[in-house]
Each structure stands twice: as structure tokens, then as C-alpha cells.
Amino acid sequence: MNDAIELRSWRQFLAVAELLHFGRAAEQLGMTQPPLSLAIQQLERRLGVPLFERSHRSVALTAAGQAVIAPARQLLLQAAGLPALAQEAQQGQAGRLRLGFVSTVGFGPLPLWLRGFRDRHPGVTVALQEATGDVQLRALAQGEVDAGFLLHAPGMAPVSVGEPARVLQRLSVGSEALVLALPESSPLARTKRLKLAEVLAQPIIIFPREIAASLFDALLAFYHANGISPHIAQQAIQMQTIVNLVSAGLGIAWVPEAMTQLRRPGVVYRPLPAGLARAAPQCETSLVWLDDAVPAVSRFVAHVGADPR
């Protein structure tokens, strides 16, 4: 059996199946009866089963003919919609957007952005992939994601990885302070006014440098500028894990302000006093993508850019 059956053959089959009369079906299709009868016979030969029971007085569907009516209608409907779907995909109104994100933006505006984008562009399916910045950059270079939200030090735009390096387009979606996550049992959690020297003397829990090199470097530079070499007690990849380690009393952590939405027993979040906070590191979140990304990326970038948080 030849699987490559033309859509025309299914249109001809449906015309006969709906009218149960070859003459009227041929008239509806704008052809004569003999070519239509021949076309149906050829279709039946390709399928290897009869679709109609014929007599001099009547035409009736066989069980096989009954079985393929609904799929044939669906096939033709889908085929009719392909031009519009292709146009919508070209315009970024349909298709699939593979979006990476760091966990911190998930605690911030990402859910609202996604809901608004879905409402405005229901034809675009968004596939989410939570990943650290280094993983997202590799995925972008390898074509495994279309865009991603990354965390970095302010002004330190992420760069593409791979050979040759490719230019990343970037939209900054906001900066925020780094706040302290403290064990509830720590005296610092109960101190009315934090003193920088006491804070910097505490062991810290931090992400590995390769996760977000610019932010790691900015934080350590802050310690060094104050004459302190930080005591790194533990490293962890995910911010949620870092907060969990703080709750166990393994050290303190500097986390983006958005992480204060994560309520964990045994953890207290404290900002630095205003006078100290101005000199402390901040973090910036950017949406990044390649310049040849799928059209849906442009729609998503425009949506996020119109509603920064």
C-alpha cells in the first residue's frame, strides 16, 4: 500500500460518503462521474479494503468506509488550517517557545508574565526549563532553548558560550538588592541594627562561581573591599537549597530580595541598613536570546518589556 494518499482523494471520498451517490458527488466536485469512480477505486486499492458497497440502485458505506469518515474530515480541516498556522508562526502568534529561567525569577514576576502572554498569544505553547545561568547559556548555544532569564551583577551582561561565540540580545527586567538570609537561631536575626563587621565575619553559603560568575565576583569583591576574606562554609547550586542550608544553621547567605517569598522555617530575612545597603552588591535579571531566535521570542520580549517589574 502506498501511504502517500493525496488530500484530493479524501475530498472525493467524503463527497461520495456524504451524498451516497457518485453522480451528485461528481457534480459537487465539478467533475464527471467516470473519473470520480476511477479515483475511488484507486483509493480502495491503495487502502486494500473496499470503502463502498455498490449496486445498480444504491451506494452504501462499508465498515471501513464508516471508520475513516471522521479522520478524513479532521485531516482536511487540519490541512485547511495549515496556511494560517504557518502565517501565525512566522508572525510569532503560534508555535513553541522554549524558555529557561533561574529560580529567583520564578518567585518574582515570571508567573504573571506567563499568564499575560498566554492570554494574549494562546497559539504559542511555552515550555519551561528551570536551570542555572551556565546551563541556560549552553542550551542557547546548542539550540535547546530559545530564550532565558539569567541572574548577574548589574551591568555585567551575560555572553554566549561555544565556538564561535554568538551575540546575545538582552532585555534587563530589573535590579534588586541582595538581602541576608540568617538562621533564626543566630544572634544577628534578633539584632535591631546589623553591623557590617559582624555580618561579614559569619560563614557564608554561596553558589559556585560558574553558576553566575559576575555575581559571585561582585559579592567577594564586597568582602575584600571591607578587608575580609569570606569564610565559605558551603556551596549549593539552587537558591532554594541555599536557603534550606541556612535554616540548618550552616551559615548565612546573600540572596536576591525575591527569595524572601520563600518562607522556610528557621530562616529570617534581613536587609542591610540603608547606609550599608548602598555599598552592598545588587543583582540584575535579564531576558536573553539569540538574534536568530524563533519569531515567538520577539512577541515574548515585547510582552515582558511592556510590563517590567
MIMAR-488533 format. One record per residue (C-alpha): residue in one letter; x, y, z. Coordinates in steps of 0.2 Angstrom, whole numbers, plus 2048, in hexadecimal, padded with zeros to 3 digits. Example, Ala and Ser with C-alpha at 12.3 -4.5 7.8 and 13.67 -1.06 7.14 Angstrom:
// residues 2
A83E7EA827S8447FB824
***
This chain:
// residues 309
M800800800N8068117FCD80481C80BA80682D801I7F382F7FEE7EF8407F7L7E384C800R7D984C7F0S7D583A7F2W7CE83D803R7C384B7FDQ7BC8407F0F7B98327FCL7B083E808A7A58457FAV79F8337F5A79D82E808E79283D80CL78783C7FDL7888297FAH78682D7E7F79582D7DBG78C8397CER7878467DBA7988457E3A7A08487D2E7958577CFQ79A85E7E0L7AC85B7DCG7AB8637CBM7B08537C2T7A78457B8Q7A28357C0P7AF8297B7P7BF8317BEL7B78327CFS7B38207CFL7C481C7C9A7CC8277D7I7C281E7E4Q7C780D7DDQ7D98127DEL7D78187F0E7D08077F5R7DE7FE7ECR7EB8097F6L7E2805806G7DF7F3802V7CD7F3808P7BD7F8800L7B5809806F7A48077FDE7987F97F9R7917FD7E8S7827F77DEH7787FD7CFR76C8067DBS77680B7EAV78780F7F2A78A80B804L79980D810T7A37FE815A7A97FC827A7BA803821G7B2811819Q7A8816829A7B8815833V7C2821828I7B582F826A7B9838836P7CC837834A7CA83D822R7C084C827Q7CD850835L7DB84E829L7D385A81CL7CF86782AQ7E1866830A7E886881EA7DD87781CG7E487F82BL7F687D827P7F888D81DA7F189882BL7FC88E838A80B89182DQ8078A382CE8048A483FA81489B843Q81E8A7838Q8168B6841G81A8AE852Q8078AB855A809898855G81688B859R821886867L82C891872R83988787DL83C89388CG84A890899F8498998A9V85389A8BAS8498968C9T8498A88D0V83F8AF8C2G8328A18C5F82F8A98D6G82D8BA8CEP8248BF8BFL8268B08B3P8158A88B7L80B8B88B3W8158BB8A3L8118A989ER7FF8AB8A2G7FE8BC898F8078B5889R7FC8A5889D7ED8B0889R7F38BB87BH7FB8AD870P7F189D873G7F9895864V80B89586BT80F887877V81C88B884A82787D88AL83088289AQ84187C89FE8488818B0A85B8828AFT86A88C8B6G8718998ABD88088E8A5V87488089FQ86988D896L87789488DR87D883887A86B87F882L86988F878A87A88C86FQ87487A86BG86287F865E85A876874V85188687AD84B895871A84D8A287FG8518A3892F8508AD8A2L8628AF8A9L8688B68BAH8788C18B9A8818D08C1P87A8E08BBG8818E68AAM88A8D58A8A8808CE899P8828BC896V88B8B6887S8888A787CV89289787EG89988C870E8A388E861P8A1899858A8998A4866R8898AC860V8818BC865L8748BC872Q8668C8872R8618CE883L8528D788CS8558DC89EV8468D88A8G84B8E08B8S8588E18C6E8568DD8D8A85F8DD8E8L8688CE8F0V8618CB901L8678C090FA8608AF912L8648AB925P86189C930E8538A093CS85F89A94AS86C8A7945P86E8B6950L86E8C1940A85C8BC93DR8578C594DT8638D394CK8598E494AR8678EC93FL8738E1935K8868E5936L88F8E2926A89E8DB92FE8948CE938V88B8C9928L89B8C791EA8A38BC92CQ8958AF92AP89889F91FI88F8A190FI885895904I8878998F1F8858928E0P89488C8D6R89C8998CBE8988918BBI8868938BEA8868A68BEA8988AC8BDS8958BF8BDL88A8BE8CCF8968B28D5D8A48BE8D2A89A8CE8D7L8968C68E7L8A88C18EBA8AE8D28E6F8A28D98F3Y8AA8CF900H8BC8D38FBA8B88E68FAN8B48E590CG8C48DB910I8BC8CA912S8BF8BA90AP8AF8B190BH8AD8A0913I8A3896907A89B888911Q892880903Q88D8818F1A87D87C8E9I87687F8D7Q8648838DBM85E8928E5Q8518888EDT85E87C8F3I86988A8FAV85A890904N85787F90BL86A87E910V86888E919S859887922A864879928G870886930L87F883924G882895920I87A8A591AA8768A9907W8748B88FCV8648B58F1P85A8BF8E5E84C8C88EEA83F8BE8E4M8458AF8EET83C8B68FDQ82C8AF8F6L83389E8FAR82E89B90CR83988E914P83788A927G84788F930V84C89D924V84B8B0926Y84D8BC918R8558CD91CP85A8DB911L86A8E5915P8678F691DA865903910G87690B912L87E8FA90FA8738F3902R8789018F6A88A8F98F5A8848E78F5P8838DD8E5Q8738DC8DCC86D8D08CEE8658D38BET8598C78B4S85A8C78A1L8508BE893V85C8B9886W85A8B1875L8648AE865D8618BA856D85A8AC84BA84E8A6858V83C89F853P8308AD850A8268A9860V8358B086AS8328C1863R8208C1869F8268BB87AV8338C887BA8278D6877H81B8CF883V8278CF892G82E8E088CA81D8E888DD81B8E289FP82B8E28A8R82B8DF8BB
***
